[in-house]
């Protein structure tokens, strides 16, 4: 692996206005990629693009509603027109949704979480895959969560969406392995992002439990999760297909310390 192993590569990162997405966009750009940074938050996008430019990297802001198929199709078509190729897609945009027991969960919020966290991954891959194949192959990384392995109380929509991301990833990997497109998922644990901070404020019991359950005794820095996403997208992971890489400081090990 070299410092410029993504030189001449075109990379799409969704949820790039903050957190893991911003750190991933910076990391891809630092290794030579032209990064299309996508998000609904145009102010945050501008900050991400400016940060990359300050480091000498190349990035373009791409305002995008990941749950809207017309927006997604248009964004991928724009990349094709402007850059002529797509080599990596990091489908990372997501929200936690509200915290309620299932019987109290607002249906509209459930639908919104599924649209942004799960439907968006389906729409992304649906429109990214043809361009990836035309570009000679590449990699897709989808952000799932440790909630794709567990059942956090109060977070039925989030857990359902992330379990779904895992399943979609495996199907896409099976369908595209022979077409030189690798598809994998990333399952972050507790990560110090603005989204997690907001969720912690809403559900302090879950936040306290999560903090106590992490053997590493700390949450992840977004850059640590981004590094795993970049690795999955790199040639160093050339024989990794259909897997969900858990990066959680040991949160899902289970058991107890002696």
KOLRO-942724 format. One record per residue (C-alpha): residue in one letter; x, y, z. Coordinates in Angstrom, 3 decimals, always signed. Last residue first. Example, Ala and Ser with C-alpha at 12.3 -4.5 7.8 and 13.67 -1.06 7.14 Angstrom:
<vexpas>
S; +13.670; -1.060; +7.140
A; +12.300; -4.500; +7.800
</vexpas>
This chain:
<vexpas>
X; -11.824; -11.168; +34.891
X; -13.406; -9.037; +32.186
X; -16.808; -10.061; +30.940
X; -18.429; -11.982; +28.112
X; -19.374; -10.311; +24.853
X; -16.952; -9.402; +22.073
X; -19.448; -6.877; +20.659
X; -17.870; -3.734; +22.152
X; -14.302; -4.855; +21.422
X; -13.112; -1.402; +20.379
X; -15.889; -1.363; +17.778
X; -14.592; -1.851; +14.249
X; -16.616; -4.757; +12.859
X; -15.844; -5.558; +9.221
X; -18.909; -6.930; +7.464
X; -17.907; -9.258; +4.653
X; -19.280; -9.743; +1.147
X; -15.884; -9.765; -0.509
X; -12.322; -9.489; +0.780
X; -9.838; -10.755; -1.819
X; -8.541; -7.329; -2.929
X; -8.401; -5.915; +0.614
X; -4.929; -4.374; +0.150
X; -6.221; -3.130; -3.211
X; -8.120; -0.470; -1.313
X; -11.839; -0.027; -0.641
X; -11.791; -2.143; +2.525
X; -8.703; -0.245; +3.676
X; -10.392; +3.107; +3.100
X; -13.382; +2.004; +5.159
X; -11.097; +0.834; +7.973
X; -9.283; +4.173; +7.981
X; -12.643; +5.962; +8.148
X; -13.466; +4.120; +11.366
X; -10.240; +5.266; +12.998
X; -10.716; +8.784; +11.605
X; -14.108; +9.053; +13.281
X; -12.358; +8.681; +16.655
X; -13.662; +5.582; +18.370
X; -15.311; +5.585; +21.780
X; -13.362; +4.836; +24.904
X; -12.882; +2.156; +27.519
X; -11.199; -0.249; +25.039
X; -13.384; -3.004; +26.521
X; -16.499; -1.086; +25.421
X; -19.538; -2.155; +27.452
X; -19.367; +0.657; +30.021
X; -19.553; +3.359; +27.348
X; -22.378; +1.560; +25.569
X; -24.393; +1.204; +28.769
X; -24.022; +4.895; +29.605
X; -25.015; +5.961; +26.081
X; -27.981; +3.592; +26.061
X; -29.218; +5.073; +29.334
X; -28.588; +8.597; +28.048
X; -31.015; +8.176; +25.094
X; -31.709; +11.592; +23.578
X; -28.410; +13.163; +24.626
X; -26.583; +10.068; +23.472
X; -28.328; +10.201; +20.086
X; -27.181; +13.788; +19.584
X; -23.589; +12.896; +20.472
X; -23.807; +9.881; +18.166
X; -24.828; +12.063; +15.226
X; -22.139; +14.676; +15.991
X; -19.494; +11.912; +15.876
X; -17.492; +10.237; +18.637
X; -17.907; +6.647; +17.504
X; -19.525; +3.794; +19.445
X; -19.154; +0.753; +17.223
X; -18.635; +0.885; +13.515
X; -19.823; -1.948; +11.268
X; -18.339; -1.596; +7.773
X; -19.843; -3.453; +4.860
X; -18.306; -5.026; +1.780
X; -18.803; -5.036; -1.988
X; -16.036; -5.894; -4.450
X; -16.557; -5.074; -8.116
X; -14.423; -7.022; -10.579
X; -17.495; -8.336; -12.443
X; -17.213; -11.885; -11.069
X; -17.696; -10.574; -7.522
X; -20.763; -8.580; -8.609
X; -23.851; -10.648; -7.790
X; -22.433; -12.258; -4.653
X; -21.159; -8.947; -3.294
X; -24.485; -7.252; -4.005
X; -26.330; -9.975; -2.099
X; -23.931; -9.734; +0.843
X; -24.165; -5.969; +0.986
X; -27.947; -5.989; +0.866
X; -28.013; -8.327; +3.865
X; -25.638; -6.203; +5.945
X; -27.512; -3.027; +5.016
X; -30.738; -4.697; +6.146
X; -29.321; -5.451; +9.585
X; -28.436; -1.749; +9.655
X; -31.959; -0.631; +8.773
X; -33.591; -2.966; +11.282
X; -31.251; -1.815; +14.037
X; -31.934; +1.856; +13.302
X; -35.694; +1.381; +13.099
X; -35.856; -0.695; +16.284
X; -33.670; +1.652; +18.334
X; -35.454; +1.673; +21.693
X; -33.564; -1.347; +22.963
X; -30.339; -2.127; +21.127
X; -30.716; -5.463; +19.348
X; -27.276; -6.652; +18.273
X; -25.363; -7.679; +15.165
X; -26.492; -5.049; +12.642
X; -26.548; -2.635; +15.612
X; -22.748; -2.967; +15.523
X; -23.238; -0.717; +12.541
X; -23.749; -0.738; +8.754
X; -21.822; +1.623; +6.520
X; -21.602; +0.339; +2.965
X; -18.268; -0.006; +1.174
X; -18.294; -0.399; -2.607
X; -15.208; -1.329; -4.586
X; -13.769; -1.127; -8.067
X; -14.273; -2.457; -11.554
X; -13.182; -1.455; -15.032
X; -14.831; +1.956; -15.126
X; -17.860; +0.569; -16.957
X; -18.347; -1.838; -14.070
X; -18.220; +0.989; -11.541
X; -20.632; +3.023; -13.672
X; -23.145; +0.154; -13.784
X; -22.755; -0.471; -10.030
X; -23.270; +3.090; -8.841
X; -26.944; +3.432; -9.806
X; -28.362; +0.382; -8.045
X; -25.638; +0.587; -5.405
X; -26.757; +4.036; -4.285
X; -30.450; +3.230; -4.476
X; -30.021; +0.130; -2.309
X; -27.801; +2.013; +0.126
X; -30.308; +4.883; +0.248
X; -33.165; +2.475; +0.945
X; -31.284; +1.318; +4.025
X; -30.126; +4.243; +6.175
X; -32.035; +7.224; +4.774
X; -35.256; +5.488; +3.776
X; -35.291; +3.068; +6.720
X; -34.780; +5.945; +9.151
X; -37.575; +7.959; +7.520
X; -40.000; +5.022; +7.553
X; -39.417; +4.469; +11.267
X; -39.904; +8.194; +11.883
X; -43.255; +8.146; +10.078
X; -44.322; +5.040; +11.980
X; -43.766; +6.662; +15.355
X; -42.362; +4.012; +17.744
X; -44.595; +3.475; +20.767
X; -45.233; -0.254; +20.365
X; -41.625; -0.736; +19.292
X; -40.206; +0.947; +22.386
X; -38.914; +4.407; +21.590
X; -35.633; +6.152; +20.764
X; -35.816; +8.441; +17.720
X; -33.845; +8.070; +14.518
X; -30.180; +7.131; +14.326
X; -29.292; +8.778; +11.012
X; -27.249; +7.670; +8.017
X; -24.979; +8.555; +5.132
X; -22.079; +6.120; +4.600
X; -22.323; +4.669; +1.140
X; -18.600; +4.692; +0.335
X; -18.400; +4.333; -3.435
X; -15.086; +3.562; -5.128
X; -13.893; +3.480; -8.746
X; -16.237; +5.820; -10.592
X; -15.445; +7.013; -14.104
X; -15.644; +9.786; -16.685
X; -14.938; +12.494; -14.117
X; -17.456; +15.134; -15.174
X; -20.048; +13.136; -17.104
X; -19.843; +9.983; -15.000
X; -19.850; +11.952; -11.767
X; -22.909; +13.852; -12.963
X; -24.657; +10.579; -13.825
X; -23.977; +9.342; -10.301
X; -25.482; +12.521; -8.847
X; -28.504; +12.435; -11.151
X; -29.322; +8.840; -10.264
X; -29.036; +9.646; -6.561
X; -31.176; +12.779; -6.805
X; -33.869; +11.005; -8.842
X; -33.791; +8.106; -6.404
X; -34.378; +10.297; -3.349
X; -33.169; +8.732; -0.096
X; -29.585; +9.902; -0.565
X; -30.631; +13.557; -0.760
X; -27.518; +15.027; -2.360
X; -25.428; +18.186; -2.546
X; -22.198; +17.125; -4.317
X; -19.155; +19.081; -3.229
X; -16.013; +18.415; -5.246
X; -12.714; +17.247; -3.854
X; -9.042; +17.221; -4.803
X; -6.290; +17.205; -2.204
X; -3.597; +19.744; -1.342
X; -4.193; +19.552; +2.402
X; -5.947; +22.930; +2.401
X; -8.095; +21.667; -0.484
X; -9.257; +18.735; +1.636
X; -10.263; +21.019; +4.495
X; -12.073; +23.324; +2.051
X; -14.033; +20.409; +0.577
X; -15.071; +19.279; +4.058
X; -16.093; +22.807; +5.096
X; -18.154; +23.222; +1.922
X; -19.846; +19.904; +2.631
X; -20.729; +21.020; +6.148
X; -22.410; +24.137; +4.766
X; -24.181; +22.071; +2.097
X; -25.703; +19.661; +4.601
X; -27.648; +17.332; +2.309
X; -24.498; +15.276; +1.744
X; -22.053; +14.158; -0.934
X; -18.274; +14.581; -1.168
X; -17.054; +13.619; -4.633
X; -13.412; +12.771; -4.045
X; -10.670; +12.800; -6.669
X; -8.300; +10.300; -5.140
X; -4.619; +10.747; -4.367
X; -4.052; +9.170; -0.970
X; -4.824; +12.365; +0.919
X; -8.094; +12.559; -1.028
X; -9.174; +9.139; +0.217
X; -8.286; +10.086; +3.793
X; -10.056; +13.459; +3.672
X; -13.229; +11.913; +2.268
X; -13.038; +9.195; +4.921
X; -12.694; +11.774; +7.699
X; -15.682; +13.729; +6.389
X; -17.790; +10.592; +6.068
X; -16.879; +9.363; +9.551
X; -17.999; +12.589; +11.203
X; -19.154; +15.543; +9.150
X; -20.363; +16.803; +5.761
X; -19.368; +13.609; +3.950
X; -22.558; +11.647; +4.579
X; -21.971; +10.084; +1.186
X; -18.468; +9.448; -0.165
X; -17.904; +8.990; -3.904
X; -14.374; +8.155; -5.065
X; -12.694; +8.664; -8.438
X; -9.261; +7.097; -8.789
X; -6.329; +8.737; -10.610
X; -4.140; +8.294; -7.497
X; -5.866; +6.038; -4.972
X; -2.631; +4.228; -4.022
X; -0.890; +7.567; -3.422
X; +0.587; +6.925; +0.015
X; +1.422; +3.374; -0.961
X; +0.000; +0.000; +0.000
</vexpas>
